[in-house]
């Protein structure tokens, strides 16, 4: 039974990733072929979660972050720099709108979520809700 539940969870993650990929597949959007762009790391500490997103070349004021029902969504857009009389010899950095949604592995205190931007990295701190933190239970002598 446990193996079937694990398989169901993996299929659900795959479905979410595929849906996100297809949402980004708009005409002219060069980010669509890059599943999981922008690149992200998420780590968990005793006190909360930290999400780091690589978003170089994007104005942090153009990013939107929201937390809702156990997930965090970051949306934004990298605009294409246009100039006349330019010949591209290599163009690997994508442009266009993006949206990444991350399932949160723990309940967070949404009132205390904070975000900072430095050197092209967006760092979102998500403190755990008190109910999600481990609680030590004292054992009484009967």
C-alpha positions, 0 to 999 in steps of 0.5 A: 500500500505504501508503494502505491501511495508513493507512486501516486505522489510522484505522479501528482508531482509530475502532473503539476510540473507538466501543467506548469510547463504547458502554461509557459508554452506561449508563442514567442516564449523562449523559456517554455522549453526550459522546464524548471526555469528559473532554477531553484533550491529549497531547503528546510531548517528547524525553524522554516524553509528557504527558497532561492531562485536564480533570476539574473537580469530581472528587476526585483520589482517585477517579481510577484510572490504569493503563498496559498494553501501549502504552495508558493508561487513566483511569477515574473518576466525577463524582457528581450533587449531589442536594438537595431543593427544587431546580429545574434551569434549566440542567444541562450538566455531566455526571455518572456513570462514565467511562473513557478509554483512550489509545494511547501513540505511544511505549514508556514506562518504566512504573516512572517514570510519575507523576501530579499534580492541580492546578486540576481538571487531571490531568497524567500524565507518561510518560517514554519507555523508553530503547529509544524514545529516539533514539540518535545513531550515530557514523560511523566513517571506513573 
